[in-house]
Each structure stands twice: as C-alpha cells, then as structure tokens.
Amino acid sequence: MGHRALPLLTALALLVASPAAALQLQLSRPALCSIADRVLIGEVTSDEVHWTEEGGIARRAWIAVERDLRGHGEDTAELMLPGGVIGDIEHWVEDVPNLRMDGRYMLFLRDNPDGSYSVLGGDQGAVLVAPPAGGEGEAFIEALASVGRCSDA
C-alpha cells in the first residue's frame, strides 16, 4: 500500500462511530444513542470515592432509574467514573462528567464487565434534565425529543 493511501485510511477511520471514538468526537444524541448499551433518565441517589487497584481514584455513583430509553436493566444503575477527591489528593479525568448528587440526568451508558456502567461520550453523555417542578437543566420533553427514535429496534 502506498503512502498516498494512509491519509485516506486515517480519515475513514475517524468517520467510523465506535464507543472509543465517542469519547473523543462530538456526536449527535441519536448517534450516541445508537452505540450506547443503555440510555436512561434517572437521579443520582448516592456516590462514593475509592482507590482503584491500579492506585488511581474513581467514583461510584448509583442512579435511581426513572425511565429506560434504550436497553433495560435494574431499577438502580451503578456507574463507575474515573477521578475524584480523597483527602488532599485530587485526580480529575478530562471528558468525564462530574454528576451532581440528586441531579436528574439522561445518561448514555456502556456496559462494564463487572455489571456497572460507564458514561459514553464524556460530558455529552450526561445531560442534566430539569426536575418535574422546574429548575436547572434541559426540559424533559426536549431531552426526549433530542434522541429521536432511541430504542433497541
């Protein structure tokens, strides 16, 4: 293969949507939905920060699921988010959302081998949704409309 084909192959590789690419490229919500294992709307009910086996810091957050838009699972979803604060040590990972306690989110998730989930697409994979009584975040109906026909079909 000649050296002229390399730029073309590189450009084609960037156009292929995959979960890994979703962490680096801005995707539309319908496109993000199509590669997510699960898309849900739910509220952060608790979280904890812990040391990982590799010596890093990670956060575990639990989400009370209000509605599944794609995929189905338990009424509570466990998320693993790299980064956090333990004592005087802070470790934040770029492009990882910092979910608010009691925040209501539309989450685009990928399955982890241990049964937990990771947020797909970085910050764009965690959309703050306004509570029913109103408040900060995107209106519920607008969030739903933004994903189009997001389903398993």
C-alpha positions in Angstrom: 0.0 0.0 0.0 1.4 3.4 -1.0 2.0 6.4 1.3 -0.9 8.2 -0.5 -3.5 5.8 0.9 -2.6 6.5 4.5 -4.3 9.9 4.8 -7.5 8.4 3.2 -7.5 5.4 5.6 -6.9 7.8 8.5 -9.9 9.9 7.5 -12.1 6.9 7.1 -11.1 5.6 10.5 -12.2 8.8 12.1 -15.6 8.6 10.5 -16.4 5.1 11.9 -18.5 5.5 15.0 -17.4 3.3 17.9 -17.7 3.6 21.7 -14.0 4.6 21.9 -14.4 7.3 19.2 -17.5 8.7 21.1 -15.2 9.7 23.9 -13.2 11.9 21.5 -15.6 13.1 18.9 -18.8 15.2 19.3 -21.7 13.0 18.2 -25.3 13.9 17.8 -27.5 12.4 20.5 -29.2 10.0 18.1 -25.7 8.8 17.0 -24.6 8.4 20.6 -27.8 6.5 21.4 -27.2 4.1 18.6 -23.8 3.0 20.1 -24.9 3.0 23.7 -25.8 -0.2 25.5 -28.3 1.6 27.7 -29.8 5.1 27.7 -31.8 6.1 30.7 -33.2 9.0 32.6 -32.6 8.9 36.4 -31.4 10.6 39.5 -28.1 10.3 41.3 -29.0 8.9 44.8 -25.6 8.3 46.3 -21.9 8.1 45.5 -18.6 7.1 46.9 -15.0 7.7 46.1 -12.4 5.0 46.4 -8.9 3.9 45.4 -8.6 1.7 42.4 -6.5 -1.5 42.3 -4.1 0.5 40.0 -3.7 3.2 42.6 -5.9 5.8 40.9 -9.1 7.4 42.3 -12.6 6.5 41.0 -16.1 7.4 41.9 -19.0 5.0 42.1 -22.5 6.6 41.7 -25.9 5.0 41.9 -28.7 6.1 39.7 -32.4 5.6 40.5 -33.8 4.8 37.1 -36.9 6.8 36.1 -37.1 5.6 32.5 -35.2 3.4 30.1 -34.9 4.8 26.6 -32.7 2.1 25.2 -31.8 -1.2 26.9 -33.2 -2.4 30.1 -31.8 -3.2 33.5 -32.3 -2.9 37.2 -34.2 0.0 38.8 -30.8 1.2 40.1 -27.8 1.6 37.8 -24.2 1.7 39.2 -21.8 4.0 37.4 -18.0 3.9 37.5 -16.4 7.3 36.9 -12.6 7.8 36.9 -11.3 10.6 39.1 -12.4 12.2 42.3 -11.0 13.6 45.6 -9.7 11.6 48.6 -8.4 13.7 51.4 -6.0 16.2 50.0 -5.5 14.3 46.8 -7.5 15.3 43.7 -7.5 13.4 40.4 -9.8 14.6 37.7 -10.0 12.9 34.3 -10.7 15.0 31.3 -14.0 14.4 29.5 -15.6 12.5 32.5 -18.8 14.1 33.8 -19.0 15.2 37.3 -22.5 14.2 38.3 -24.3 16.2 41.0 -25.9 14.4 43.9 -29.7 14.4 43.4 -29.2 15.6 39.9 -31.5 14.2 37.2 -29.8 13.1 34.0 -30.3 11.5 30.7 -27.3 9.1 30.6 -25.7 7.3 27.6 -24.1 4.2 29.0 -21.8 1.4 28.1 -21.7 -1.9 29.9 -18.6 -2.8 32.0 -17.6 -6.4 32.6 -18.4 -6.2 36.4 -22.1 -5.2 35.7 -21.6 -1.5 36.3 -21.8 1.2 33.6 -19.5 3.9 32.2 -20.8 7.1 30.7 -20.3 7.1 27.0 -19.3 10.3 25.2 -17.8 12.2 28.1 -19.8 15.3 29.2 -22.2 15.0 26.2 -23.2 11.5 27.6 -24.6 13.0 30.8 -27.4 15.6 30.1 -28.7 17.4 33.1 -32.5 17.2 32.9 -34.7 19.7 34.9 -36.8 18.2 37.6 -40.6 18.0 37.0 -41.2 21.1 39.2 -38.7 23.0 37.1 -35.2 24.2 37.7 -31.8 23.9 36.2 -31.3 21.6 33.2 -32.8 20.8 29.9 -36.6 20.4 29.8 -37.6 16.7 30.0 -39.6 16.8 26.7 -36.7 18.5 24.9 -34.2 15.9 26.2 -36.5 13.0 25.0 -37.0 14.7 21.6 -33.3 15.2 21.1 -32.5 11.5 20.9 -35.1 10.8 18.2 -36.2 7.2 18.0 -33.7 5.9 20.5 -34.7 2.3 21.2 -33.4 -1.2 20.8 -35.2 -1.7 17.5 
